[in-house]
Amino acid sequence: MTDPNDSAPDPDQPTPPLQPPTAPKGAPQPAAAAPLSQEQDVQWGSFAHLGGVLGFLSALIIWLVFKDRGSFTNTEAKEALNFQITILFAYVIGWVLSIIFIGILIVWAAWIVSVVFSIIAFMKAKDGQHYRYPFAVRLIK
């Protein structure tokens, strides 16, 4: 049952815009993510390369999350992402050419190259050395 004394909102009146909640004055603001320590920077940079065994998403996620928190991770994740995008191009070409037998060979070769170079890059990066793949389309600068 409705209350007859209750006034219904006027449908002709525009509703006021919603305001985002604001913190009271003097309340602490959310802090930016802390920079990575040297060990964490090397660790995440090497994980970006090792994730290439699974595909390009791991390098992309690591780069997006940690690019502003560590310079080594930023450099290595971009390098790994560029290489994985290049391998993705090879996969696409291989699948298109799979109509003929050569496409299957291209896909297998791309997978083997991806795994081998990702492991080599991981081994170098975990020691704190920058690794540059012998071939990669440099889309991410």
C-alpha positions as CSV (number, residue, x, y, z in Angstrom):
1,M,0.0,0.0,0.0
2,T,1.3,3.5,-0.8
3,D,1.3,6.5,1.5
4,P,-0.9,9.3,0.2
5,N,1.3,11.9,1.8
6,D,4.4,10.6,-0.1
7,S,5.1,12.8,-3.0
8,A,6.1,11.0,-6.2
9,P,8.9,12.4,-8.3
10,D,7.7,14.7,-11.1
11,P,8.4,12.9,-14.4
12,D,8.8,16.3,-16.1
13,Q,11.7,17.2,-13.8
14,P,15.2,16.1,-15.0
15,T,17.0,13.9,-12.5
16,P,20.2,15.4,-11.1
17,P,23.4,13.8,-12.5
18,L,25.1,11.3,-10.2
19,Q,28.2,12.6,-8.5
20,P,31.1,10.2,-8.0
21,P,31.8,9.7,-4.3
22,T,34.6,11.9,-3.0
23,A,36.8,11.3,-0.1
24,P,36.4,13.7,2.8
25,K,39.0,16.5,3.1
26,G,42.2,15.3,4.6
27,A,41.5,11.7,3.8
28,P,44.4,9.8,2.3
29,Q,44.3,9.4,-1.5
30,P,45.1,6.1,-3.1
31,A,48.8,5.8,-3.6
32,A,50.4,4.9,-6.9
33,A,51.9,1.4,-7.1
34,A,55.3,1.2,-5.5
35,P,58.3,0.8,-7.8
36,L,59.7,-2.7,-8.1
37,S,62.8,-3.7,-6.2
38,Q,65.8,-4.7,-8.4
39,E,65.1,-8.4,-7.7
40,Q,61.4,-8.1,-8.6
41,D,62.2,-6.0,-11.7
42,V,64.5,-8.8,-13.0
43,Q,62.0,-11.5,-12.0
44,W,59.0,-9.9,-13.8
45,G,61.2,-9.1,-16.8
46,S,62.3,-12.7,-17.1
47,F,58.7,-14.0,-16.6
48,A,57.6,-11.9,-19.5
49,H,60.0,-13.9,-21.7
50,L,59.1,-17.3,-20.2
51,G,55.4,-16.6,-20.7
52,G,56.1,-16.6,-24.4
53,V,55.9,-20.4,-24.2
54,L,52.2,-20.0,-23.6
55,G,51.6,-17.1,-26.1
56,F,51.6,-13.3,-26.2
57,L,49.1,-12.6,-23.5
58,S,51.4,-13.1,-20.6
59,A,54.0,-10.6,-22.0
60,L,51.1,-8.2,-22.7
61,I,49.7,-8.4,-19.1
62,I,53.1,-8.1,-17.5
63,W,54.0,-5.1,-19.6
64,L,50.7,-3.4,-18.9
65,V,50.8,-4.0,-15.2
66,F,54.5,-3.4,-14.5
67,K,55.7,-1.0,-17.3
68,D,55.7,2.0,-15.0
69,R,57.1,0.2,-12.0
70,G,60.4,-1.1,-13.3
71,S,62.6,-0.1,-16.3
72,F,64.1,-3.6,-16.8
73,T,60.6,-5.1,-16.8
74,N,59.4,-2.5,-19.2
75,T,62.2,-3.1,-21.7
76,E,62.1,-6.9,-21.5
77,A,58.3,-7.2,-21.6
78,K,58.2,-5.0,-24.7
79,E,60.8,-7.1,-26.3
80,A,59.0,-10.3,-25.5
81,L,55.7,-8.9,-26.6
82,N,57.2,-7.8,-30.0
83,F,58.6,-11.2,-30.5
84,Q,55.4,-13.0,-29.6
85,I,53.4,-10.7,-32.0
86,T,55.9,-11.7,-34.7
87,I,55.3,-15.4,-33.9
88,L,51.6,-14.7,-34.0
89,F,52.0,-13.5,-37.6
90,A,53.8,-16.7,-38.4
91,Y,51.0,-18.7,-36.9
92,V,48.4,-16.9,-39.0
93,I,50.4,-17.3,-42.2
94,G,50.9,-21.0,-41.3
95,W,47.2,-21.6,-40.7
96,V,46.3,-19.8,-43.9
97,L,48.7,-21.9,-45.8
98,S,47.6,-25.1,-44.1
99,I,45.5,-25.8,-47.2
100,I,48.8,-27.1,-48.5
101,F,51.1,-29.1,-46.4
102,I,53.7,-26.3,-46.0
103,G,51.4,-24.4,-43.6
104,I,51.5,-27.1,-41.0
105,L,55.3,-27.1,-41.1
106,I,55.3,-23.3,-40.6
107,V,53.1,-23.6,-37.6
108,W,55.3,-26.3,-36.0
109,A,58.5,-24.3,-36.8
110,A,57.0,-21.1,-35.3
111,W,56.1,-23.0,-32.1
112,I,59.5,-24.6,-31.8
113,V,61.2,-21.2,-32.4
114,S,59.0,-19.5,-29.9
115,V,59.7,-22.1,-27.2
116,V,63.4,-22.1,-27.8
117,F,64.0,-18.4,-28.0
118,S,61.6,-17.7,-25.0
119,I,63.7,-20.1,-22.8
120,I,67.0,-18.5,-24.0
121,A,65.6,-15.1,-23.3
122,F,64.4,-16.2,-19.9
123,M,67.8,-17.5,-19.0
124,K,69.5,-14.3,-20.0
125,A,66.9,-12.0,-18.3
126,K,66.9,-13.9,-15.0
127,D,70.6,-13.0,-14.8
128,G,69.7,-9.4,-15.2
129,Q,71.0,-9.2,-18.8
130,H,68.9,-7.6,-21.5
131,Y,68.0,-9.9,-24.4
132,R,67.2,-8.9,-27.9
133,Y,65.5,-11.5,-30.1
134,P,67.4,-12.1,-33.4
135,F,64.2,-11.2,-35.4
136,A,61.0,-9.4,-34.3
137,V,58.7,-6.8,-35.7
138,R,59.1,-3.9,-33.4
139,L,55.5,-2.7,-33.1
140,I,55.7,-1.6,-29.4
141,K,58.4,1.1,-29.0
